[in-house]
């Protein structure tokens, strides 16, 4: 049986759980007053979390992006292209939702592969 490693948060979820070859990322959200600031901060958080497992963004194989405003979708598309090489995009689902925190404009969760 492989070891399970969790990166805990002060809340009732882990920011990531590694099990076998997979790392499951809990919600990552950024802070800031604009969509650009929040997505940049979110990607910084994703990088930090993945680094805990010796991984980079290109290890992501699936992400879910939750937007507060569908109008931010074109900007999100543009910024994803800045964070991933064209041949390293993860599979992605994008949807809109209302968030508990009124200042939250997006959240990202996903799955990374750490196998050989």
N, C-alpha and C positions, 0 to 999 in steps of 0.2 A: 504494500500500500504506500502510495506516495504521500509526502508531507503536505499539509495544507498550511499556507502562510496567509495571514490576514493583515492588512493595514487598517487599523481601527480609526474611527472618528469619535468625537465626543457624543455622537448621536447614536441612533439605533441601527446603524448600517456601517459596513466597512467601505472604505474608498476603493479597495481592491481585495480580491481573494484569488490566490494562485492555487490551482489543483492540477497536478500532473503537468501536461504541456500547455495548459490554458491559464490565462489571467483574466478574470472577470472584473471589469471596472464598474463601480457604483457611480452615482451621479457626480459629475464635476461641473462646477459653475464658477464663473468669474465674478469679479467685483469691478466697479467702475460706473461712470455716469453715461457711457455710450455703449452701443453694440460692439464697436471696434475694441474698446477697452475690455469689455467682458469676454469677448471671444479670445483675445490675446491672453488674458489672464487664465481662461479655461485651458487653453493649449499649454500654457506654462505649468499648470497643475497636472495635466495629463502626462507631460514629460517627466515631472518630478515623481509621480506615482510609478510610471513605467520604469524609471531609473532604479527604483527600489528592487526591481527584479532583473536589472541588467539589460533592460530593453529600451528601444527607441520607438518613436511614433510609427515607423514603418512595420512594426510588429502587430499593429492593429489590423484585424481581419474583418471586424464588424463594428460599426458604431450606430447609435441612435442619437439624433440631434433633435432636441425639443426647443422650439422657438416660441416666444411669447407673441411675436408679430410676424405674420407671413411676409410682410413687406421687407423683412431682413433677409429673406432667402437669397436674392442675388448677391448681397454682400457676403453672406455665409459661403456661397459657392466660390466667390473670388478669393476669400481668405483661406478656404480649404486648399486651393491650388498653391497658395504660398507655404503651406505647412507639409504638403506631401508631394513627392515626385510624381509625375504623370503616370508612371507605371507602378506606383505603390499606394494608390487609393484603396481604402478599406471599402467593403460593402457598406452601404449606408441607407438608413431610413430617416426621413425628416418629417416631423409633424409639428403642429402648433398645439399649445395648451396654456391654461392659466396656471400660474405658480402661486404657492402659498406666500412667498416673499414678493411683495409688490415691485421691488427694484430689480428682480431677476429677469433677464432678457433671453437667456438660453441655458440649457444644460446638455451635457454629453455623457453618455455611458457607452460601454462597448466590451469587446472581447479581443484579447491579444493572444498570439501564439508564440510560445517560447520553446518549441521543439527544435530538434536538429534539422 
